[in-house]
Amino acid sequence: TREAPGYDRWRWYRISLTVNGDQIRAALDGVPMLEASDSTLTSGQAGLFTYALGGLLFDDVRVTTP
């Protein structure tokens, strides 16, 4: 059942984020969902965040560089 906007609980999704310079792209299950530019973040680290709604798990997280 759908319990929160945008996702189904207990279902696996493949999420990919690509950052190249100031260009940010996101895809959900291979479908492009977001494209944006942000030149304010010039360095940092990758991280994952969710609201405490439950039913959210992460697996096989990879961070690579070109």
C-alpha positions as CSV (number, residue, x, y, z in Angstrom):
1,T,0.0,0.0,0.0
2,R,1.1,3.6,-0.6
3,E,1.8,5.3,2.7
4,A,3.9,8.3,1.8
5,P,4.1,10.5,-1.3
6,G,6.5,9.3,-3.9
7,Y,7.4,5.7,-2.9
8,D,5.9,2.4,-1.8
9,R,7.1,1.0,1.5
10,W,9.1,-2.3,1.4
11,R,9.8,-2.0,-2.3
12,W,13.4,-1.9,-3.6
13,Y,14.3,1.1,-5.8
14,R,17.5,1.8,-7.8
15,I,18.4,5.4,-7.2
16,S,21.3,7.0,-9.1
17,L,22.8,10.5,-8.5
18,T,25.4,11.9,-10.9
19,V,27.3,15.1,-10.1
20,N,29.6,16.6,-12.7
21,G,30.9,20.1,-11.8
22,D,27.8,22.1,-10.9
23,Q,25.4,19.7,-12.8
24,I,23.3,17.3,-10.7
25,R,21.2,14.5,-12.1
26,A,19.0,12.0,-10.4
27,A,17.2,8.9,-11.7
28,L,14.8,6.4,-10.1
29,D,14.8,2.9,-11.6
30,G,16.6,4.3,-14.7
31,V,14.1,7.1,-15.3
32,P,15.5,10.6,-15.1
33,M,13.7,12.5,-12.4
34,L,15.8,15.6,-11.7
35,E,18.3,17.9,-13.3
36,A,19.7,20.9,-11.6
37,S,22.7,23.2,-11.3
38,D,24.3,24.2,-8.0
39,S,27.7,26.0,-7.9
40,T,27.6,26.6,-4.2
41,L,28.8,23.2,-3.2
42,T,32.4,22.9,-4.5
43,S,33.6,20.0,-2.2
44,G,32.3,17.6,0.3
45,Q,31.2,14.0,0.8
46,A,28.3,11.8,-0.2
47,G,25.6,11.0,2.4
48,L,22.1,9.4,2.6
49,F,19.2,10.9,4.5
50,T,15.5,9.9,5.0
51,Y,12.7,11.0,7.2
52,A,11.8,8.7,10.1
53,L,8.8,7.1,8.3
54,G,10.1,3.6,8.5
55,G,10.4,1.0,5.8
56,L,13.4,2.6,4.2
57,L,16.6,0.6,3.8
58,F,19.8,1.1,1.8
59,D,21.9,-1.6,0.2
60,D,24.9,-1.8,-2.1
61,V,25.7,2.0,-1.9
62,R,28.7,2.9,-4.1
63,V,30.4,6.3,-4.5
64,T,32.8,6.5,-7.5
65,T,34.9,9.2,-9.1
66,P,35.5,9.6,-12.8
